[in-house]
Amino acid sequence: MSWINKYIETKDLKVGVKSTIVFKTTTELPQIKTLSSSCGCSVPTYSKEKRELSVEYTPKVIPQHLKSQGWYRSTKSITVTYTNGTKDVLSFTSKIYK
């Protein structure tokens, strides 16, 4: 479909602090059947009026094996499934720090 960006590199994000990542489209999309996230820390919603998909993302704690460096890089994806059977996968990557 006509997404302006299917991949976004976000600014640095802090553990436990909710952020909003926005994917915009240039045209009206086919009817959306489902939105699914690669994890529970990302919650997608689509606004037909604004032609944008917003993802509320709350980064989880730094994994134990990366605590000494104080940050980690995380990539999440959102799958948009349309009623016509086609799909788009949108993703974003963030550097997460404590």
N, C-alpha and C positions, 0 to 999 in steps of 0.2 A: 504494500500500500504506500501511500505518499507521506511517510514520516520525514520530518526535516532532519532528524538524527535518530538512528537506531541504537547509537552508542553514545554515552555521555561520561566524561571524566569529571567527577565532582571536585569541589574544593575539599580540603582536609576536614574531616568530621570527628566529633568527640564521642567517645563511648557513652551510650545511654541518652544522648541528646537527639531528639527527633528532628529530622530534616525533610524537606520536600524536594524531590527531583521531578522535573516536568519535561515530558516528551510532547512535541507539538506536531500537528499534521497540516499539510497545505490544502487538503481537500476533505470533503465529507467522506467518512469511512463507511464500508458496508456495515450492516447491523452486527454488533458485537454479541457473541454468544457467551463467552467466558473470558475472564482475566485471571491468570494464575501466576503466582510468585514462586521463585525458587526457594524461598524460606519464609518463615513466619514474621521475620523482622521487617519485611517490606509489604505494604498494603497498597495495591493499586486501585484507582478510581478513574473513570473516564467522564469527561464533560463534553457532550455533543455540541453544546452552545459555544464553548470556548475552543473546541477542536484540540483538546489536550488531555493527556493521560498524566495524572499526578500520582507519585509514589511517596507515601509516608514511610520513611526509613529510619529505624532506630538501631544503630550499631550495637552489637553485643560486646561483651568483655574481650580483652586481648587474650588470645590463647596462651596457655601456660608456657609453651616453648618459645614464645615471642615476647614475653613480659620484659626481659632484660633490655630489648631494643626500644620498648615503649610504644610501638605502633605495629599495625599490620595492614595489608592491602586486601580489599574485599571486592569481589565482583558478584553482582546479583542480576538476575534476569526476570523479565515479565513476559509471559506468553499471552498474546492476544489471539483468541480464536473467534473467527467470524461465522455467521450462520451459513455462509456459502461453502464452508469446509476449509477455507484457507487460513493461514496463521502468519503472524509476525512475531519475532522474538526481539524485544528491546532489552538492552542491558546497560548497566552503569558500574563504574569502578570508583572506589573511594579509598583514601588513605585514612585509617582510623587510629586515633591516638587517645591516650588516657587523660 
